Amino acid sequence: MEENKAIRVEDLQIGDEVIVTGIRYFKILKKPAIRIKTTQWGANGYKSVKCLDMQLSKFGRGKDREVYYDFNYCNIWLVKRETI
């Protein structure tokens, strides 16, 4: 089992549940793709990843919503990995 560890953007897989910067909880819906064009900062990173923003609070789960999130330069903690 590859759970409860820090991972990088290129290690993300479809179905992974991750925590970013300690407060955001996501489920990955699409595998990250490499950005072809350079940004204004000159970095070739990964494109924003389509994921499900699973809002958690001490009162339970809120509404989940699909968002695109830029995981470049973020601390990513793998909580759960679905095996297909």
C-alpha positions as semicolon CSV with decimal commas, in nm:
position;residue;x (nm);y (nm);z (nm)
1;M;0,000;0,000;0,000
2;E;0,130;0,341;-0,099
3;E;-0,064;0,558;0,140
4;N;0,015;0,824;0,397
5;K;0,326;0,966;0,237
6;A;0,442;1,278;0,058
7;I;0,435;1,260;-0,322
8;R;0,515;1,482;-0,619
9;V;0,290;1,601;-0,902
10;E;0,419;1,343;-1,149
11;D;0,324;1,061;-0,908
12;L;-0,048;1,153;-0,900
13;Q;-0,288;0,893;-1,039
14;I;-0,660;0,890;-1,112
15;G;-0,855;0,814;-0,794
16;D;-0,589;0,938;-0,550
17;E;-0,712;1,131;-0,249
18;V;-0,463;1,395;-0,139
19;I;-0,427;1,681;0,106
20;V;-0,257;1,998;-0,016
21;T;-0,104;2,259;0,216
22;G;-0,275;2,103;0,516
23;I;-0,630;2,221;0,452
24;R;-0,745;2,127;0,099
25;Y;-0,867;1,770;0,035
26;F;-0,888;1,655;-0,328
27;K;-0,973;1,343;-0,527
28;I;-0,785;1,332;-0,858
29;L;-1,013;1,288;-1,163
30;K;-0,756;1,325;-1,442
31;K;-0,386;1,241;-1,464
32;P;-0,153;1,546;-1,472
33;A;-0,020;1,647;-1,815
34;I;0,309;1,823;-1,886
35;R;0,280;2,189;-1,984
36;I;0,428;2,236;-2,332
37;K;0,460;2,614;-2,340
38;T;0,678;2,791;-2,087
39;T;0,511;3,025;-1,843
40;Q;0,607;3,387;-1,788
41;W;0,834;3,260;-1,509
42;G;1,008;3,024;-1,753
43;A;0,913;2,703;-1,574
44;N;0,798;2,391;-1,757
45;G;0,574;2,226;-1,504
46;Y;0,246;2,040;-1,513
47;K;-0,092;2,175;-1,619
48;S;-0,366;2,225;-1,364
49;V;-0,525;1,893;-1,273
50;K;-0,901;1,825;-1,281
51;C;-1,004;1,708;-0,936
52;L;-1,292;1,691;-0,694
53;D;-1,265;1,945;-0,410
54;M;-1,398;1,751;-0,112
55;Q;-1,477;2,014;0,147
56;L;-1,429;1,881;0,497
57;S;-1,513;2,047;0,824
58;K;-1,564;1,944;1,183
59;F;-1,937;1,920;1,106
60;G;-1,895;1,666;0,823
61;R;-1,859;1,689;0,448
62;G;-1,986;1,982;0,249
63;K;-2,067;1,992;-0,120
64;D;-1,806;1,840;-0,350
65;R;-1,721;2,039;-0,663
66;E;-1,506;1,978;-0,968
67;V;-1,218;2,223;-0,996
68;Y;-0,883;2,257;-1,174
69;Y;-0,597;2,295;-0,926
70;D;-0,231;2,375;-0,991
71;F;-0,026;2,128;-0,785
72;N;0,311;2,270;-0,899
73;Y;0,525;2,382;-0,604
74;C;0,276;2,241;-0,349
75;N;0,332;1,997;-0,066
76;I;0,111;1,698;-0,154
77;W;0,023;1,428;0,100
78;L;-0,125;1,104;-0,035
79;V;-0,411;0,992;0,189
80;K;-0,566;0,709;-0,014
81;R;-0,485;0,542;-0,346
82;E;-0,747;0,341;-0,534
83;T;-0,607;0,035;-0,707
84;I;-0,779;-0,054;-1,031
